Amino acid sequence: MCLGVPGKILKIEEVSGFRVGEVEMAGVVRQVNLDFVPEAKVGDFVLVHAGYANSIIDEKEAQETMEMLEVVTNPSAERIP
């Protein structure tokens, strides 16, 4: 099973011939390879797995996924309606 974590693209640049973005995921900013989503742009939300963005998602889906991940990783967390 693979787990894609949603994140928001903050910046895009080319690094050693690869399209790389600074992506904020749950408050942490990481460099992510964007070559699988060439149409992605700053401000888009993407699903990230193993350092690669593999799809673009909308903001609502990103928020819902983060809420589900919070429940799975912290079952005692209070859900916000």
N, C-alpha and C positions, 0 to 999 in steps of 0.2 A: 504494500500500500504506500502511496506517495502522499505527502502532505504539502500543499502549496500555501504559503503564507502571503496574505495580501499586503501590499505596500504602495506608497505614493511616490512617483518619480519627481525628484526635486531638481535634478540637473542631469544633462546628458553630454558626454564627450567621447572622443575616440582615444583609445589607449592601446598602443601596439597593434593597431589595425582592427580592434574590436570596438563595437558600440557599447559603451558602459554608462550606466546611470547610477547616481546616488539615489537610493530608495529608502524611504523611512518606513520601517515596519515596527509597530508597537513601541514607538518612541526611540528606536535604534536606527541609525543611518548606516547602510552598508553599500558597498559597490556591487552592482549586479550586472551580469552580461545581458544585453538587450537584443542580441542578434536574432533570437527567435521571434521577436515582435518588432520588426523594422518600422512599423507604422506608429509605434508608441511615441508619445511626446511628453514634455514636462507637464505635470499636473494630472496625468493619467494614473489610474490604479492598475497594478499588475499582480498576478500570482507568481510567487517566487519559490522555486525548489532547487536546492543544491547550488545556489548562486546564479541561477538562470531564470529570467522572467519567461514564462511559457504561454501566458495569455493576458489579454487586457480585459479588465472587468469594470463594471460601473461602481460608483462610490457606495451605493446602497448595498450591493453584494459584498464589497470589501468590509463594510461595517458589520454586516450580519455574520460574515465568516470570523471576524475578530471576536465578536461576542460568543460565538460557538466555541472557538478555541479557548477563550477565557473560562467557560464553564467546564470544558474537558480538563484543562490544566489546573483549575482551582474550583472544585465542585462546591465549595462553601461560599463562593463569590455571589453577591446579590446581583440578579439580572436587572438591567434597566429597561423598562418597557419602551 
